[in-house]
Amino acid sequence: MSNGRFRSIEHRAMINPEKERLSIAAFHSPRSNTTIAPLPEVVKGGKVKYKSSGYVEYMKAYYASRLDGRCLLESMKLEN
């Protein structure tokens, strides 16, 4: 969605032996008829670097690719 402008980071947690910690995972996803693509307000006259895909098709490709998802993201890059 950021057209490569913002990079995601791996999640890491520091353990504090002095305090108890509670983590809750929350998963969000768009409607099944949503198109996954770089946001127009991020591209703003620049070049789109990633191709768009329907959400269902994207998730099918995601689960068919390696678990870390990096392979799929690389495959969605457009030629420069």
PDB file of N, CA, C and O in Angstrom:
ATOM      1  N   MET A   1       0.814  -1.202   0.000  1.00  0.00           N
ATOM      2  CA  MET A   1       0.000   0.000   0.000  1.00  0.00           C
ATOM      3  C   MET A   1       0.854   1.262   0.000  1.00  0.00           C
ATOM      4  O   MET A   1       0.398   2.316  -0.444  1.00  0.00           O
ATOM      5  N   SER A   2       2.095   1.170   0.495  1.00  0.00           N
ATOM      6  CA  SER A   2       2.941   2.370   0.541  1.00  0.00           C
ATOM      7  C   SER A   2       3.817   2.501  -0.695  1.00  0.00           C
ATOM      8  O   SER A   2       4.631   3.421  -0.777  1.00  0.00           O
ATOM      9  N   ASN A   3       3.666   1.589  -1.667  1.00  0.00           N
ATOM     10  CA  ASN A   3       4.448   1.623  -2.908  1.00  0.00           C
ATOM     11  C   ASN A   3       5.947   1.546  -2.635  1.00  0.00           C
ATOM     12  O   ASN A   3       6.748   2.109  -3.382  1.00  0.00           O
ATOM     13  N   GLY A   4       6.324   0.853  -1.570  1.00  0.00           N
ATOM     14  CA  GLY A   4       7.734   0.693  -1.226  1.00  0.00           C
ATOM     15  C   GLY A   4       8.314   1.845  -0.425  1.00  0.00           C
ATOM     16  O   GLY A   4       9.496   1.826  -0.080  1.00  0.00           O
ATOM     17  N   ARG A   5       7.499   2.846  -0.126  1.00  0.00           N
ATOM     18  CA  ARG A   5       7.971   4.020   0.615  1.00  0.00           C
ATOM     19  C   ARG A   5       8.292   3.682   2.069  1.00  0.00           C
ATOM     20  O   ARG A   5       9.300   4.134   2.612  1.00  0.00           O
ATOM     21  N   PHE A   6       7.428   2.886   2.692  1.00  0.00           N
ATOM     22  CA  PHE A   6       7.635   2.488   4.078  1.00  0.00           C
ATOM     23  C   PHE A   6       7.944   1.004   4.132  1.00  0.00           C
ATOM     24  O   PHE A   6       7.224   0.205   3.534  1.00  0.00           O
ATOM     25  N   ARG A   7       8.979   0.627   4.821  1.00  0.00           N
ATOM     26  CA  ARG A   7       9.376  -0.777   4.932  1.00  0.00           C
ATOM     27  C   ARG A   7       8.857  -1.338   6.259  1.00  0.00           C
ATOM     28  O   ARG A   7       8.876  -0.661   7.287  1.00  0.00           O
ATOM     29  N   SER A   8       8.396  -2.579   6.212  1.00  0.00           N
ATOM     30  CA  SER A   8       7.953  -3.213   7.453  1.00  0.00           C
ATOM     31  C   SER A   8       9.171  -3.792   8.171  1.00  0.00           C
ATOM     32  O   SER A   8      10.201  -4.062   7.554  1.00  0.00           O
ATOM     33  N   ILE A   9       9.035  -3.975   9.460  1.00  0.00           N
ATOM     34  CA  ILE A   9      10.126  -4.536  10.248  1.00  0.00           C
ATOM     35  C   ILE A   9       9.672  -5.841  10.872  1.00  0.00           C
ATOM     36  O   ILE A   9       8.475  -6.089  11.016  1.00  0.00           O
ATOM     37  N   GLU A  10      10.621  -6.661  11.237  1.00  0.00           N
ATOM     38  CA  GLU A  10      10.296  -7.888  11.941  1.00  0.00           C
ATOM     39  C   GLU A  10       9.859  -7.524  13.357  1.00  0.00           C
ATOM     40  O   GLU A  10      10.410  -6.609  13.969  1.00  0.00           O
ATOM     41  N   HIS A  11       8.880  -8.235  13.866  1.00  0.00           N
ATOM     42  CA  HIS A  11       8.413  -7.987  15.231  1.00  0.00           C
ATOM     43  C   HIS A  11       9.394  -8.611  16.221  1.00  0.00           C
ATOM     44  O   HIS A  11       9.762  -9.780  16.101  1.00  0.00           O
ATOM     45  N   ARG A  12       9.795  -7.829  17.172  1.00  0.00           N
ATOM     46  CA  ARG A  12      10.673  -8.335  18.243  1.00  0.00           C
ATOM     47  C   ARG A  12      10.178  -7.793  19.569  1.00  0.00           C
ATOM     48  O   ARG A  12       9.708  -6.658  19.655  1.00  0.00           O
ATOM     49  N   ALA A  13      10.286  -8.605  20.591  1.00  0.00           N
ATOM     50  CA  ALA A  13       9.871  -8.183  21.930  1.00  0.00           C
ATOM     51  C   ALA A  13      11.029  -8.382  22.900  1.00  0.00           C
ATOM     52  O   ALA A  13      11.715  -9.404  22.868  1.00  0.00           O
ATOM     53  N   MET A  14      11.232  -7.398  23.754  1.00  0.00           N
ATOM     54  CA  MET A  14      12.257  -7.495  24.795  1.00  0.00           C
ATOM     55  C   MET A  14      11.593  -8.055  26.052  1.00  0.00           C
ATOM     56  O   MET A  14      10.539  -7.579  26.474  1.00  0.00           O
ATOM     57  N   ILE A  15      12.203  -9.039  26.625  1.00  0.00           N
ATOM     58  CA  ILE A  15      11.661  -9.651  27.838  1.00  0.00           C
ATOM     59  C   ILE A  15      12.203  -8.907  29.056  1.00  0.00           C
ATOM     60  O   ILE A  15      13.410  -8.704  29.187  1.00  0.00           O
ATOM     61  N   ASN A  16      11.312  -8.512  29.925  1.00  0.00           N
ATOM     62  CA  ASN A  16      11.681  -7.845  31.165  1.00  0.00           C
ATOM     63  C   ASN A  16      11.436  -8.841  32.302  1.00  0.00           C
ATOM     64  O   ASN A  16      10.283  -9.139  32.613  1.00  0.00           O
ATOM     65  N   PRO A  17      12.489  -9.358  32.923  1.00  0.00           N
ATOM     66  CA  PRO A  17      12.305 -10.355  33.985  1.00  0.00           C
ATOM     67  C   PRO A  17      11.635  -9.786  35.240  1.00  0.00           C
ATOM     68  O   PRO A  17      11.202 -10.546  36.107  1.00  0.00           O
ATOM     69  N   GLU A  18      11.548  -8.469  35.341  1.00  0.00           N
ATOM     70  CA  GLU A  18      10.965  -7.815  36.521  1.00  0.00           C
ATOM     71  C   GLU A  18       9.445  -7.652  36.430  1.00  0.00           C
ATOM     72  O   GLU A  18       8.767  -7.580  37.455  1.00  0.00           O
ATOM     73  N   LYS A  19       8.902  -7.591  35.189  1.00  0.00           N
ATOM     74  CA  LYS A  19       7.483  -7.298  35.015  1.00  0.00           C
ATOM     75  C   LYS A  19       6.806  -8.387  34.187  1.00  0.00           C
ATOM     76  O   LYS A  19       7.403  -8.973  33.284  1.00  0.00           O
ATOM     77  N   GLU A  20       5.552  -8.636  34.519  1.00  0.00           N
ATOM     78  CA  GLU A  20       4.751  -9.569  33.731  1.00  0.00           C
ATOM     79  C   GLU A  20       4.297  -8.865  32.459  1.00  0.00           C
ATOM     80  O   GLU A  20       4.075  -7.654  32.453  1.00  0.00           O
ATOM     81  N   ARG A  21       4.161  -9.633  31.387  1.00  0.00           N
ATOM     82  CA  ARG A  21       3.777  -9.038  30.116  1.00  0.00           C
ATOM     83  C   ARG A  21       2.632  -9.845  29.515  1.00  0.00           C
ATOM     84  O   ARG A  21       2.597 -11.071  29.626  1.00  0.00           O
ATOM     85  N   LEU A  22       1.706  -9.153  28.884  1.00  0.00           N
ATOM     86  CA  LEU A  22       0.586  -9.783  28.208  1.00  0.00           C
ATOM     87  C   LEU A  22       0.582  -9.306  26.763  1.00  0.00           C
ATOM     88  O   LEU A  22       0.592  -8.101  26.509  1.00  0.00           O
ATOM     89  N   SER A  23       0.569 -10.225  25.826  1.00  0.00           N
ATOM     90  CA  SER A  23       0.504  -9.879  24.401  1.00  0.00           C
ATOM     91  C   SER A  23      -0.774 -10.444  23.817  1.00  0.00           C
ATOM     92  O   SER A  23      -1.179 -11.562  24.137  1.00  0.00           O
ATOM     93  N   ILE A  24      -1.403  -9.663  22.962  1.00  0.00           N
ATOM     94  CA  ILE A  24      -2.630 -10.098  22.302  1.00  0.00           C
ATOM     95  C   ILE A  24      -2.451  -9.888  20.800  1.00  0.00           C
ATOM     96  O   ILE A  24      -2.151  -8.781  20.354  1.00  0.00           O
ATOM     97  N   ALA A  25      -2.634 -10.940  20.037  1.00  0.00           N
ATOM     98  CA  ALA A  25      -2.538 -10.835  18.581  1.00  0.00           C
ATOM     99  C   ALA A  25      -3.898 -10.423  18.024  1.00  0.00           C
ATOM    100  O   ALA A  25      -4.934 -10.949  18.432  1.00  0.00           O
ATOM    101  N   ALA A  26      -3.882  -9.494  17.103  1.00  0.00           N
ATOM    102  CA  ALA A  26      -5.109  -9.063  16.438  1.00  0.00           C
ATOM    103  C   ALA A  26      -4.859  -9.087  14.930  1.00  0.00           C
ATOM    104  O   ALA A  26      -3.871  -8.532  14.450  1.00  0.00           O
ATOM    105  N   PHE A  27      -5.742  -9.721  14.202  1.00  0.00           N
ATOM    106  CA  PHE A  27      -5.607  -9.831  12.759  1.00  0.00           C
ATOM    107  C   PHE A  27      -6.754  -9.092  12.088  1.00  0.00           C
ATOM    108  O   PHE A  27      -7.915  -9.233  12.473  1.00  0.00           O
ATOM    109  N   HIS A  28      -6.410  -8.305  11.084  1.00  0.00           N
ATOM    110  CA  HIS A  28      -7.409  -7.529  10.350  1.00  0.00           C
ATOM    111  C   HIS A  28      -7.253  -7.832   8.870  1.00  0.00           C
ATOM    112  O   HIS A  28      -6.139  -8.033   8.386  1.00  0.00           O
ATOM    113  N   SER A  29      -8.344  -7.863   8.166  1.00  0.00           N
ATOM    114  CA  SER A  29      -8.268  -8.069   6.726  1.00  0.00           C
ATOM    115  C   SER A  29      -9.414  -7.302   6.061  1.00  0.00           C
ATOM    116  O   SER A  29     -10.461  -7.072   6.667  1.00  0.00           O
ATOM    117  N   PRO A  30      -9.195  -6.917   4.816  1.00  0.00           N
ATOM    118  CA  PRO A  30     -10.251  -6.179   4.101  1.00  0.00           C
ATOM    119  C   PRO A  30     -11.350  -7.116   3.613  1.00  0.00           C
ATOM    120  O   PRO A  30     -11.243  -8.334   3.758  1.00  0.00           O
ATOM    121  N   ARG A  31     -12.384  -6.559   3.045  1.00  0.00           N
ATOM    122  CA  ARG A  31     -13.452  -7.362   2.446  1.00  0.00           C
ATOM    123  C   ARG A  31     -12.880  -8.171   1.289  1.00  0.00           C
ATOM    124  O   ARG A  31     -11.876  -7.780   0.693  1.00  0.00           O
ATOM    125  N   SER A  32     -13.499  -9.270   0.977  1.00  0.00           N
ATOM    126  CA  SER A  32     -12.964 -10.165  -0.060  1.00  0.00           C
ATOM    127  C   SER A  32     -12.958  -9.542  -1.452  1.00  0.00           C
ATOM    128  O   SER A  32     -12.184  -9.980  -2.303  1.00  0.00           O
ATOM    129  N   ASN A  33     -13.792  -8.535  -1.716  1.00  0.00           N
ATOM    130  CA  ASN A  33     -13.816  -7.911  -3.040  1.00  0.00           C
ATOM    131  C   ASN A  33     -12.898  -6.688  -3.139  1.00  0.00           C
ATOM    132  O   ASN A  33     -12.985  -5.929  -4.104  1.00  0.00           O
ATOM    133  N   THR A  34     -12.028  -6.493  -2.158  1.00  0.00           N
ATOM    134  CA  THR A  34     -11.118  -5.344  -2.134  1.00  0.00           C
ATOM    135  C   THR A  34      -9.934  -5.563  -3.069  1.00  0.00           C
ATOM    136  O   THR A  34      -9.465  -6.689  -3.233  1.00  0.00           O
ATOM    137  N   THR A  35      -9.455  -4.486  -3.678  1.00  0.00           N
ATOM    138  CA  THR A  35      -8.247  -4.537  -4.497  1.00  0.00           C
ATOM    139  C   THR A  35      -7.070  -4.096  -3.644  1.00  0.00           C
ATOM    140  O   THR A  35      -7.118  -3.044  -3.006  1.00  0.00           O
ATOM    141  N   ILE A  36      -6.014  -4.899  -3.632  1.00  0.00           N
ATOM    142  CA  ILE A  36      -4.784  -4.573  -2.914  1.00  0.00           C
ATOM    143  C   ILE A  36      -3.867  -3.865  -3.915  1.00  0.00           C
ATOM    144  O   ILE A  36      -3.516  -4.440  -4.945  1.00  0.00           O
ATOM    145  N   ALA A  37      -3.477  -2.619  -3.620  1.00  0.00           N
ATOM    146  CA  ALA A  37      -2.669  -1.826  -4.546  1.00  0.00           C
ATOM    147  C   ALA A  37      -2.022  -0.673  -3.794  1.00  0.00           C
ATOM    148  O   ALA A  37      -2.460  -0.330  -2.695  1.00  0.00           O
ATOM    149  N   PRO A  38      -0.976  -0.065  -4.375  1.00  0.00           N
ATOM    150  CA  PRO A  38      -0.422   1.146  -3.757  1.00  0.00           C
ATOM    151  C   PRO A  38      -1.494   2.235  -3.677  1.00  0.00           C
ATOM    152  O   PRO A  38      -2.267   2.420  -4.617  1.00  0.00           O
ATOM    153  N   LEU A  39      -1.537   2.945  -2.565  1.00  0.00           N
ATOM    154  CA  LEU A  39      -2.530   4.009  -2.388  1.00  0.00           C
ATOM    155  C   LEU A  39      -2.216   5.199  -3.295  1.00  0.00           C
ATOM    156  O   LEU A  39      -1.062   5.622  -3.371  1.00  0.00           O
ATOM    157  N   PRO A  40      -3.220   5.745  -3.985  1.00  0.00           N
ATOM    158  CA  PRO A  40      -2.986   6.880  -4.895  1.00  0.00           C
ATOM    159  C   PRO A  40      -2.343   8.075  -4.196  1.00  0.00           C
ATOM    160  O   PRO A  40      -1.511   8.759  -4.793  1.00  0.00           O
ATOM    161  N   GLU A  41      -2.714   8.338  -2.942  1.00  0.00           N
ATOM    162  CA  GLU A  41      -2.137   9.485  -2.233  1.00  0.00           C
ATOM    163  C   GLU A  41      -0.660   9.284  -1.890  1.00  0.00           C
ATOM    164  O   GLU A  41       0.040  10.256  -1.608  1.00  0.00           O
ATOM    165  N   VAL A  42      -0.178   8.050  -1.910  1.00  0.00           N
ATOM    166  CA  VAL A  42       1.246   7.779  -1.666  1.00  0.00           C
ATOM    167  C   VAL A  42       2.030   7.896  -2.970  1.00  0.00           C
ATOM    168  O   VAL A  42       3.168   8.364  -2.973  1.00  0.00           O
ATOM    169  N   VAL A  43       1.422   7.474  -4.075  1.00  0.00           N
ATOM    170  CA  VAL A  43       2.094   7.522  -5.381  1.00  0.00           C
ATOM    171  C   VAL A  43       2.172   8.961  -5.884  1.00  0.00           C
ATOM    172  O   VAL A  43       3.238   9.384  -6.331  1.00  0.00           O
ATOM    173  N   LYS A  44       1.089   9.723  -5.829  1.00  0.00           N
ATOM    174  CA  LYS A  44       1.002  11.146  -6.221  1.00  0.00           C
ATOM    175  C   LYS A  44       1.891  11.528  -7.400  1.00  0.00           C
ATOM    176  O   LYS A  44       2.895  12.217  -7.222  1.00  0.00           O
ATOM    177  N   GLY A  45       1.535  11.094  -8.577  1.00  0.00           N
ATOM    178  CA  GLY A  45       2.264  11.474  -9.772  1.00  0.00           C
ATOM    179  C   GLY A  45       3.556  10.710  -9.989  1.00  0.00           C
ATOM    180  O   GLY A  45       4.174  10.843 -11.045  1.00  0.00           O
ATOM    181  N   GLY A  46       3.974   9.923  -9.033  1.00  0.00           N
ATOM    182  CA  GLY A  46       5.175   9.108  -9.182  1.00  0.00           C
ATOM    183  C   GLY A  46       4.851   7.812  -9.916  1.00  0.00           C
ATOM    184  O   GLY A  46       3.742   7.627 -10.417  1.00  0.00           O
ATOM    185  N   LYS A  47       5.821   6.932  -9.971  1.00  0.00           N
ATOM    186  CA  LYS A  47       5.651   5.653 -10.641  1.00  0.00           C
ATOM    187  C   LYS A  47       5.113   4.610  -9.674  1.00  0.00           C
ATOM    188  O   LYS A  47       5.609   4.492  -8.554  1.00  0.00           O
ATOM    189  N   VAL A  48       4.110   3.855 -10.090  1.00  0.00           N
ATOM    190  CA  VAL A  48       3.607   2.734  -9.305  1.00  0.00           C
ATOM    191  C   VAL A  48       4.629   1.611  -9.411  1.00  0.00           C
ATOM    192  O   VAL A  48       5.003   1.218 -10.517  1.00  0.00           O
ATOM    193  N   LYS A  49       5.084   1.090  -8.276  1.00  0.00           N
ATOM    194  CA  LYS A  49       6.137   0.070  -8.260  1.00  0.00           C
ATOM    195  C   LYS A  49       5.611  -1.347  -8.084  1.00  0.00           C
ATOM    196  O   LYS A  49       6.336  -2.310  -8.334  1.00  0.00           O
ATOM    197  N   TYR A  50       4.358  -1.488  -7.658  1.00  0.00           N
ATOM    198  CA  TYR A  50       3.789  -2.808  -7.406  1.00  0.00           C
ATOM    199  C   TYR A  50       2.463  -2.957  -8.135  1.00  0.00           C
ATOM    200  O   TYR A  50       1.677  -2.013  -8.209  1.00  0.00           O
ATOM    201  N   LYS A  51       2.216  -4.150  -8.675  1.00  0.00           N
ATOM    202  CA  LYS A  51       0.960  -4.390  -9.372  1.00  0.00           C
ATOM    203  C   LYS A  51      -0.164  -4.601  -8.366  1.00  0.00           C
ATOM    204  O   LYS A  51       0.073  -5.005  -7.227  1.00  0.00           O
ATOM    205  N   SER A  52      -1.378  -4.326  -8.796  1.00  0.00           N
ATOM    206  CA  SER A  52      -2.535  -4.515  -7.930  1.00  0.00           C
ATOM    207  C   SER A  52      -3.060  -5.939  -8.075  1.00  0.00           C
ATOM    208  O   SER A  52      -2.776  -6.629  -9.053  1.00  0.00           O
ATOM    209  N   SER A  53      -3.827  -6.355  -7.084  1.00  0.00           N
ATOM    210  CA  SER A  53      -4.373  -7.712  -7.073  1.00  0.00           C
ATOM    211  C   SER A  53      -5.645  -7.701  -6.241  1.00  0.00           C
ATOM    212  O   SER A  53      -5.781  -6.912  -5.306  1.00  0.00           O
ATOM    213  N   GLY A  54      -6.564  -8.573  -6.584  1.00  0.00           N
ATOM    214  CA  GLY A  54      -7.742  -8.754  -5.740  1.00  0.00           C
ATOM    215  C   GLY A  54      -7.305  -9.401  -4.423  1.00  0.00           C
ATOM    216  O   GLY A  54      -6.338 -10.163  -4.399  1.00  0.00           O
ATOM    217  N   TYR A  55      -7.998  -9.106  -3.347  1.00  0.00           N
ATOM    218  CA  TYR A  55      -7.609  -9.632  -2.036  1.00  0.00           C
ATOM    219  C   TYR A  55      -7.623 -11.154  -2.001  1.00  0.00           C
ATOM    220  O   TYR A  55      -6.694 -11.762  -1.469  1.00  0.00           O
ATOM    221  N   VAL A  56      -8.646 -11.776  -2.549  1.00  0.00           N
ATOM    222  CA  VAL A  56      -8.733 -13.240  -2.534  1.00  0.00           C
ATOM    223  C   VAL A  56      -7.570 -13.840  -3.317  1.00  0.00           C
ATOM    224  O   VAL A  56      -6.949 -14.800  -2.860  1.00  0.00           O
ATOM    225  N   GLU A  57      -7.267 -13.285  -4.494  1.00  0.00           N
ATOM    226  CA  GLU A  57      -6.151 -13.786  -5.301  1.00  0.00           C
ATOM    227  C   GLU A  57      -4.820 -13.572  -4.570  1.00  0.00           C
ATOM    228  O   GLU A  57      -3.933 -14.425  -4.611  1.00  0.00           O
ATOM    229  N   TYR A  58      -4.698 -12.422  -3.902  1.00  0.00           N
ATOM    230  CA  TYR A  58      -3.481 -12.134  -3.140  1.00  0.00           C
ATOM    231  C   TYR A  58      -3.279 -13.168  -2.030  1.00  0.00           C
ATOM    232  O   TYR A  58      -2.173 -13.677  -1.852  1.00  0.00           O
ATOM    233  N   MET A  59      -4.337 -13.477  -1.291  1.00  0.00           N
ATOM    234  CA  MET A  59      -4.219 -14.430  -0.191  1.00  0.00           C
ATOM    235  C   MET A  59      -3.926 -15.846  -0.700  1.00  0.00           C
ATOM    236  O   MET A  59      -3.181 -16.589  -0.060  1.00  0.00           O
ATOM    237  N   LYS A  60      -4.500 -16.221  -1.834  1.00  0.00           N
ATOM    238  CA  LYS A  60      -4.187 -17.525  -2.421  1.00  0.00           C
ATOM    239  C   LYS A  60      -2.701 -17.593  -2.769  1.00  0.00           C
ATOM    240  O   LYS A  60      -2.038 -18.593  -2.493  1.00  0.00           O
ATOM    241  N   ALA A  61      -2.184 -16.526  -3.376  1.00  0.00           N
ATOM    242  CA  ALA A  61      -0.763 -16.476  -3.733  1.00  0.00           C
ATOM    243  C   ALA A  61       0.104 -16.441  -2.478  1.00  0.00           C
ATOM    244  O   ALA A  61       1.171 -17.054  -2.446  1.00  0.00           O
ATOM    245  N   TYR A  62      -0.344 -15.732  -1.448  1.00  0.00           N
ATOM    246  CA  TYR A  62       0.413 -15.642  -0.199  1.00  0.00           C
ATOM    247  C   TYR A  62       0.590 -17.022   0.430  1.00  0.00           C
ATOM    248  O   TYR A  62       1.696 -17.393   0.824  1.00  0.00           O
ATOM    249  N   TYR A  63      -0.497 -17.776   0.521  1.00  0.00           N
ATOM    250  CA  TYR A  63      -0.425 -19.092   1.149  1.00  0.00           C
ATOM    251  C   TYR A  63       0.309 -20.113   0.276  1.00  0.00           C
ATOM    252  O   TYR A  63       0.789 -21.129   0.779  1.00  0.00           O
ATOM    253  N   ALA A  64       0.393 -19.850  -1.004  1.00  0.00           N
ATOM    254  CA  ALA A  64       1.131 -20.750  -1.896  1.00  0.00           C
ATOM    255  C   ALA A  64       2.631 -20.437  -1.897  1.00  0.00           C
ATOM    256  O   ALA A  64       3.437 -21.255  -2.340  1.00  0.00           O
ATOM    257  N   SER A  65       3.003 -19.251  -1.399  1.00  0.00           N
ATOM    258  CA  SER A  65       4.414 -18.849  -1.380  1.00  0.00           C
ATOM    259  C   SER A  65       5.052 -19.230  -0.050  1.00  0.00           C
ATOM    260  O   SER A  65       4.414 -19.849   0.801  1.00  0.00           O
ATOM    261  N   ARG A  66       6.311 -18.856   0.122  1.00  0.00           N
ATOM    262  CA  ARG A  66       6.999 -19.136   1.393  1.00  0.00           C
ATOM    263  C   ARG A  66       6.263 -18.445   2.532  1.00  0.00           C
ATOM    264  O   ARG A  66       5.565 -17.454   2.318  1.00  0.00           O
ATOM    265  N   LEU A  67       6.418 -18.965   3.729  1.00  0.00           N
ATOM    266  CA  LEU A  67       5.684 -18.446   4.881  1.00  0.00           C
ATOM    267  C   LEU A  67       6.058 -17.023   5.259  1.00  0.00           C
ATOM    268  O   LEU A  67       5.219 -16.309   5.809  1.00  0.00           O
ATOM    269  N   ASP A  68       7.291 -16.574   4.985  1.00  0.00           N
ATOM    270  CA  ASP A  68       7.659 -15.223   5.414  1.00  0.00           C
ATOM    271  C   ASP A  68       7.095 -14.136   4.498  1.00  0.00           C
ATOM    272  O   ASP A  68       7.211 -12.954   4.822  1.00  0.00           O
ATOM    273  N   GLY A  69       6.481 -14.503   3.351  1.00  0.00           N
ATOM    274  CA  GLY A  69       5.805 -13.532   2.505  1.00  0.00           C
ATOM    275  C   GLY A  69       6.702 -12.697   1.629  1.00  0.00           C
ATOM    276  O   GLY A  69       6.208 -12.026   0.724  1.00  0.00           O
ATOM    277  N   ARG A  70       8.001 -12.708   1.857  1.00  0.00           N
ATOM    278  CA  ARG A  70       8.898 -11.861   1.076  1.00  0.00           C
ATOM    279  C   ARG A  70       8.931 -12.257  -0.395  1.00  0.00           C
ATOM    280  O   ARG A  70       9.032 -11.393  -1.266  1.00  0.00           O
ATOM    281  N   CYS A  71       8.849 -13.521  -0.672  1.00  0.00           N
ATOM    282  CA  CYS A  71       8.868 -14.004  -2.047  1.00  0.00           C
ATOM    283  C   CYS A  71       7.683 -13.423  -2.822  1.00  0.00           C
ATOM    284  O   CYS A  71       7.852 -12.993  -3.963  1.00  0.00           O
ATOM    285  N   LEU A  72       6.505 -13.401  -2.233  1.00  0.00           N
ATOM    286  CA  LEU A  72       5.310 -12.879  -2.889  1.00  0.00           C
ATOM    287  C   LEU A  72       5.454 -11.388  -3.166  1.00  0.00           C
ATOM    288  O   LEU A  72       5.132 -10.939  -4.266  1.00  0.00           O
ATOM    289  N   LEU A  73       5.923 -10.619  -2.210  1.00  0.00           N
ATOM    290  CA  LEU A  73       6.073  -9.185  -2.393  1.00  0.00           C
ATOM    291  C   LEU A  73       7.037  -8.880  -3.537  1.00  0.00           C
ATOM    292  O   LEU A  73       6.778  -7.992  -4.349  1.00  0.00           O
ATOM    293  N   GLU A  74       8.131  -9.606  -3.601  1.00  0.00           N
ATOM    294  CA  GLU A  74       9.081  -9.420  -4.690  1.00  0.00           C
ATOM    295  C   GLU A  74       8.435  -9.737  -6.041  1.00  0.00           C
ATOM    296  O   GLU A  74       8.708  -9.062  -7.034  1.00  0.00           O
ATOM    297  N   SER A  75       7.596 -10.745  -6.077  1.00  0.00           N
ATOM    298  CA  SER A  75       6.940 -11.117  -7.334  1.00  0.00           C
ATOM    299  C   SER A  75       5.925 -10.088  -7.779  1.00  0.00           C
ATOM    300  O   SER A  75       5.548 -10.074  -8.950  1.00  0.00           O
ATOM    301  N   MET A  76       5.470  -9.230  -6.890  1.00  0.00           N
ATOM    302  CA  MET A  76       4.487  -8.205  -7.241  1.00  0.00           C
ATOM    303  C   MET A  76       5.115  -6.913  -7.737  1.00  0.00           C
ATOM    304  O   MET A  76       4.403  -6.004  -8.161  1.00  0.00           O
ATOM    305  N   LYS A  77       6.443  -6.820  -7.689  1.00  0.00           N
ATOM    306  CA  LYS A  77       7.112  -5.614  -8.190  1.00  0.00           C
ATOM    307  C   LYS A  77       6.971  -5.520  -9.699  1.00  0.00           C
ATOM    308  O   LYS A  77       7.085  -6.518 -10.412  1.00  0.00           O
ATOM    309  N   LEU A  78       6.725  -4.320 -10.171  1.00  0.00           N
ATOM    310  CA  LEU A  78       6.675  -4.061 -11.610  1.00  0.00           C
ATOM    311  C   LEU A  78       8.088  -3.791 -12.104  1.00  0.00           C
ATOM    312  O   LEU A  78       8.951  -3.380 -11.329  1.00  0.00           O
ATOM    313  N   GLU A  79       8.322  -4.018 -13.375  1.00  0.00           N
ATOM    314  CA  GLU A  79       9.640  -3.715 -13.944  1.00  0.00           C
ATOM    315  C   GLU A  79       9.868  -2.217 -13.933  1.00  0.00           C
ATOM    316  O   GLU A  79       8.945  -1.448 -14.202  1.00  0.00           O
ATOM    317  N   ASN A  80      11.086  -1.791 -13.625  1.00  0.00           N
ATOM    318  CA  ASN A  80      11.402  -0.352 -13.585  1.00  0.00           C
ATOM    319  C   ASN A  80      11.685   0.191 -14.953  1.00  0.00           C
ATOM    320  O   ASN A  80      11.968   1.380 -15.099  1.00  0.00           O
TER     321      ASN A  80
END
